[in-house]
Each structure stands twice: as C-alpha cells, then as structure tokens.
Amino acid sequence: MEITEKKSQNCTIVSINGRLDTTNYSVLEKKLLELIDSGETRLLVNLSKMDYVSSSGLRILLMALKRITMAKGKFVLCSLQDNIKEIFEISGFTNIFEIFPDEEAGLKSF
C-alpha cells in the first residue's frame, strides 16, 4: 500500500494505492492520526487506486471519521472502485460515510 497526501484549498487529500489489510493498516492509522493530531479536521480520502480493504482497514477509516467528527471537522471518501463500494455497502458503511463519485465532487462538499 502506498499513501500520498496533498493539500487543497479546502482540505487535505489522502490517496491510498493498493491493498489496505491486516498487514499494513497501521501505516494508514499512523498517517491519519498524525494529520488529525496536527489539527487537520478536513480530510478527503481518495480510494480510486485501493483495490482491497479488510475489516481492519474499515476500522481505521471509521476511527478517523469518529475522531474528526469529535473535532467538529469533516471526513469524506471518494472514487471507490466497484469491488470496494460493494464491501462498503455490505458492511453498512455507505450509511456512515459521505461518499462522492470523484475527487472534484468530494472537494466541492467542503
């Protein structure tokens, strides 16, 4: 898994490339916590290049959503591939997260 980060006018965009599973979820957890702890409360997570997510990966995304919500911020997802979208639907996460079809739509939500 590769994680990239870039600043936008409205928020910080975090992109995930590859598999998010039990072998590497802690890398994403560390990155998201660093951003949140440094005061970043507006995050857009682009999942266009994430091709697999395990329950551990879902848990980290949920943890970040809760932390940012407690800080009165906003945490949104965008660009889910069909297989990832299906996992989110089965797990009920489509009812928990704001999910946008692409990065542009996600950015406009801020």
LOTI-103979 format. One line per field, with one value per residue (C-alpha): x, y, z; residue number from 1. Coordinates in steps of 0.5 Angstrom, whole numbers, plus 500, padded with zeros to 3 digits. Example, Ala and Ser with C-alpha at 12.3 -4.5 7.8 and 13.67 -1.06 7.14 Angstrom:
xx = 525	527
yy = 491	498
zz = 516	514
pos = 1	2
***
This chain:
xx = 500	502	499	500	498	497	494	488	485	479	482	488	487	490	490	491	494	494	491	489	489	492	499	499	493	497	501	495	493	499	498	491	493	499	494	488	493	497	490	488	480	478	480	478	481	481	480	481	487	485	484	482	480	480	476	482	482	475	476	482	477	472	476	479	471	470	476	475	467	469	474	468	471	469	472	469	471	471	473	471	472	466	469	471	464	461	465	462	455	455	458	453	459	455	450	456	461	460	462	463	464	470	475	472	465	469	473	466	463	468
yy = 500	507	513	520	527	533	540	543	550	547	540	535	530	523	518	510	506	498	494	496	490	487	487	495	498	501	505	509	509	513	518	519	520	525	529	530	531	536	540	538	537	537	530	528	520	518	511	511	506	502	495	491	493	488	489	492	498	499	500	505	509	509	511	517	519	519	523	528	529	530	536	539	537	533	527	524	519	519	515	508	502	498	492	497	500	493	492	499	497	490	493	499	504	507	510	512	516	521	518	522	519	523	528	534	533	531	538	541	538	543
zz = 500	498	502	499	502	498	501	497	499	502	506	506	501	503	497	498	493	493	499	506	510	517	515	513	517	522	517	515	522	524	518	519	527	525	521	526	532	528	527	521	521	514	510	503	502	495	494	487	487	493	491	497	504	510	516	520	514	515	523	521	517	522	527	523	522	529	531	526	528	535	533	529	522	516	513	507	502	494	488	491	486	485	489	495	494	495	501	504	502	505	512	512	511	506	511	516	511	506	499	493	486	485	488	485	488	494	494	493	499	504
pos = 1	2	3	4	5	6	7	8	9	10	11	12	13	14	15	16	17	18	19	20	21	22	23	24	25	26	27	28	29	30	31	32	33	34	35	36	37	38	39	40	41	42	43	44	45	46	47	48	49	50	51	52	53	54	55	56	57	58	59	60	61	62	63	64	65	66	67	68	69	70	71	72	73	74	75	76	77	78	79	80	81	82	83	84	85	86	87	88	89	90	91	92	93	94	95	96	97	98	99	100	101	102	103	104	105	106	107	108	109	110
***
